């Protein structure tokens, strides 16, 4: 297995992309800390991983709470002795035009994506630097790290910001053998995306089917959603890659929606 003896922290890992990555890492031999705001859901993910022979622990973690993030990393290290891979995956969405978007909603989206990623990065890097065996930071970006869409200003801004954070970590972490990369999925049928479909239909005055066909998937090469398994495989490749030849990069997996 590619990740034997590796320890991974994944935020927002109770469902969707985070859970898919956690399960894939466990299959490949990693010990996985499933961190989520919803402890019960995190525990359910851990139970599923352990039932399949994997090793996992559940952590209650609000990524916007510095003390909670630090405590989660400390518990993981106390239990397993180190941290090799950290994935900043927690995210939320808010659909509104800029003229109606409230500052409170702007700040909420930015706090989860950017503040949360910073706090996870800070705690993870302190541990990775101390243990002197290198490490891997992975950020869950989006095609919206590259492109903008209407009605998603805070999400687009935050996902662009994650690319800058990732590249900075790649530069600063290099002397400690810490790599950093950003995954940029296209639309994946997660609960986050499912909630957007009726919201965009209402905001744009079109049907939900039209949102899927004419908004979400219109620029893909095959009219298909990116899958959870697609992104889990990309995350596995990034975690297992052996050298700094692959660092500071944004890996787009979008069925051709965005090509770079």
Secondary structure, DSSP 8 states (H G I E B T S, - for coil): -TTTT-EEEEET-SSHHHHHHHHHHHHTT-EEEEEES-HHHHHHHHHHHHHTT-EEEEEE--TT-HHHHHHHHHHHHHHHS---EEEE-------B-TTT--HHHHHHHHIIIIIHHHHHHHHHHHHHHHHTS-EEEEEE--GGGT---TTBHHHHHHHHHHHHHHHHHHHHHGGGTEEEEEEEE--B-SHHHHHHHHHHHHHHTS-HHHIIIIIISTTSSSS--B-HHHHHHHHHHHHH--STTS-SEEEEESTTSS--
